[in-house]
């Protein structure tokens, strides 16, 4: 038998791969794509909806919501799990309450779920602010109040989501 014939017939037998913009109203394909996203990391319901809408722009939105509701009912997608892991990760990366809360609001996680895992009065926030300030000032001389470095570090900590009182307490320890 001719070798080119074998290669040609083998390529015909391969499954057709779904492209990035394929219209899809097939429940198993939508479910598989959602499961692929969930296998990589936890996703909020909104994020998963956005990603699937982008991948399958021509698909029926009611069918998509039905697939995602089924995943939620089977506890394969959970905003609670997503929020818990997201808060833990962002805290470990030096982000604070205000920043994390804004990120979760952007991912349309409900206030009730956010309130379970993100506590404004957690003592961790002040400890984290102190550690970040110390890390940034490792090679610098002590700060003068109102100096360029003081203002720069203050803006950095505020951008990370710390409350002004936490920033002030963290910087007081390094003032001349």
C-alpha positions as CSV (number, residue, x, y, z in Angstrom):
1,X,0.0,0.0,0.0
2,X,1.1,3.5,-0.7
3,X,2.4,5.4,2.4
4,X,0.7,8.7,1.4
5,X,-2.7,6.8,1.2
6,X,-2.2,5.6,4.8
7,X,-1.4,9.1,6.0
8,X,-4.4,10.6,4.2
9,X,-6.8,8.1,5.6
10,X,-5.4,8.5,9.1
11,X,-5.9,12.3,8.9
12,X,-9.5,11.8,7.9
13,X,-10.1,9.6,10.9
14,X,-8.8,12.2,13.4
15,X,-11.5,14.1,15.3
16,X,-12.3,17.6,14.1
17,X,-10.9,20.1,16.6
18,X,-13.1,22.9,17.7
19,X,-11.7,26.3,16.7
20,X,-11.7,29.3,18.9
21,X,-14.8,30.9,17.3
22,X,-16.9,27.9,16.4
23,X,-20.6,28.3,16.8
24,X,-21.7,25.7,19.2
25,X,-25.1,24.6,20.5
26,X,-23.8,21.2,21.6
27,X,-24.1,20.7,25.4
28,X,-21.2,18.2,25.6
29,X,-18.8,20.5,23.8
30,X,-19.8,23.5,26.0
31,X,-19.5,21.4,29.1
32,X,-16.1,20.0,28.1
33,X,-14.8,23.5,27.5
34,X,-16.1,24.7,30.8
35,X,-14.5,21.7,32.6
36,X,-11.2,22.4,30.8
37,X,-11.3,26.0,32.3
38,X,-12.2,24.6,35.7
39,X,-9.4,22.0,35.6
40,X,-6.8,24.8,35.3
41,X,-8.1,26.9,38.3
42,X,-11.3,27.8,40.1
43,X,-13.4,30.3,38.1
44,X,-16.3,32.5,39.2
45,X,-19.6,31.9,37.4
46,X,-19.2,35.3,35.6
47,X,-15.6,34.6,34.5
48,X,-16.6,31.2,33.1
49,X,-19.6,32.7,31.3
50,X,-17.3,35.4,29.7
51,X,-14.7,32.8,28.6
52,X,-17.2,30.5,27.1
53,X,-19.0,33.4,25.3
54,X,-15.6,34.5,23.9
55,X,-14.8,30.9,22.7
56,X,-18.2,30.2,21.3
57,X,-19.7,33.6,20.4
58,X,-22.5,32.1,18.3
59,X,-23.8,29.7,20.9
60,X,-27.2,30.1,22.5
61,X,-26.8,32.1,25.8
62,X,-29.7,30.2,27.4
63,X,-28.0,26.9,26.7
64,X,-24.7,28.2,28.0
65,X,-26.3,29.3,31.3
66,X,-28.1,25.9,31.5
67,X,-24.7,24.1,31.2
68,X,-23.1,26.3,33.8
69,X,-26.1,25.9,36.2
70,X,-25.6,22.1,35.8
71,X,-22.0,22.4,36.7
72,X,-22.9,24.6,39.7
73,X,-25.5,22.0,40.8
74,X,-22.9,19.3,40.6
75,X,-20.6,21.4,42.7
76,X,-18.0,21.5,40.0
77,X,-18.2,25.3,39.8
78,X,-18.5,27.2,43.0
79,X,-18.2,30.9,43.7
80,X,-17.4,30.1,47.4
81,X,-14.4,27.9,46.4
82,X,-13.3,30.5,43.9
83,X,-13.5,33.3,46.5
84,X,-11.7,31.3,49.2
85,X,-8.8,30.4,46.9
86,X,-8.6,33.9,45.3
87,X,-8.5,35.6,48.7
88,X,-5.9,33.3,50.0
89,X,-3.7,33.7,46.9
90,X,-4.0,37.5,46.8
91,X,-3.2,37.8,50.5
92,X,-0.1,35.8,50.0
93,X,1.0,38.1,47.2
94,X,0.8,41.2,49.4
95,X,-2.6,42.6,48.4
96,X,-5.0,44.0,51.0
97,X,-8.7,44.2,51.6
98,X,-9.7,47.0,49.3
99,X,-7.8,45.7,46.3
100,X,-9.1,42.1,46.7
101,X,-12.6,43.3,47.2
102,X,-12.5,45.4,44.0
103,X,-11.1,42.4,42.1
104,X,-13.9,40.2,43.3
105,X,-16.5,42.8,42.5
106,X,-15.1,42.9,39.0
107,X,-15.6,39.1,38.8
108,X,-19.2,39.7,40.0
109,X,-18.9,37.6,43.1
110,X,-21.8,38.3,45.5
111,X,-21.3,40.5,48.5
112,X,-22.5,37.7,50.8
113,X,-19.9,35.3,49.5
114,X,-17.1,37.9,49.6
115,X,-18.1,38.7,53.2
116,X,-17.5,35.0,54.2
117,X,-13.9,35.0,53.1
118,X,-12.7,38.6,53.2
119,X,-12.7,40.3,56.6
120,X,-12.0,44.0,57.0
121,X,-10.8,43.7,60.6
122,X,-8.3,40.8,60.0
123,X,-5.0,41.5,61.9
124,X,-3.2,40.1,58.9
125,X,-3.7,43.3,56.9
126,X,-1.5,45.4,59.3
127,X,1.2,42.6,59.5
128,X,1.2,42.5,55.7
129,X,1.5,46.3,55.4
130,X,4.4,46.2,57.9
131,X,6.2,43.5,55.9
132,X,5.8,45.2,52.6
133,X,7.0,48.5,54.0
134,X,10.1,46.8,55.5
135,X,10.8,45.0,52.3
136,X,10.6,48.2,50.2
137,X,12.9,50.1,52.6
138,X,15.5,47.3,53.0
139,X,18.2,49.3,51.2
140,X,17.0,52.8,52.0
141,X,17.8,55.1,54.9
142,X,15.1,55.9,57.4
143,X,12.2,58.0,56.0
144,X,11.6,61.6,56.6
145,X,7.9,62.5,56.9
146,X,6.6,64.0,53.7
147,X,9.8,63.1,51.7
148,X,9.6,61.8,48.2
149,X,10.3,58.2,49.3
150,X,7.6,58.5,52.0
151,X,5.1,59.6,49.5
152,X,6.1,56.9,47.0
153,X,5.9,54.1,49.6
154,X,2.5,55.5,50.8
155,X,1.1,55.5,47.3
156,X,2.4,51.9,46.8
157,X,0.7,50.6,49.9
158,X,-2.6,52.4,49.1
159,X,-2.5,50.9,45.6
160,X,-2.1,47.5,47.1
161,X,-5.4,48.0,48.9
162,X,-4.4,49.0,52.4
163,X,-6.5,51.5,54.4
164,X,-4.8,54.8,55.1
165,X,-4.6,54.0,58.9
166,X,-2.7,50.8,58.1
167,X,-0.4,52.6,55.8
168,X,0.3,55.3,58.4
169,X,1.0,52.7,61.1
170,X,3.3,50.7,58.8
171,X,5.3,53.9,57.9
172,X,5.5,55.3,61.4
173,X,8.0,52.6,62.3
174,X,10.4,53.8,59.6
175,X,10.2,57.6,60.2
176,X,13.2,59.5,61.4
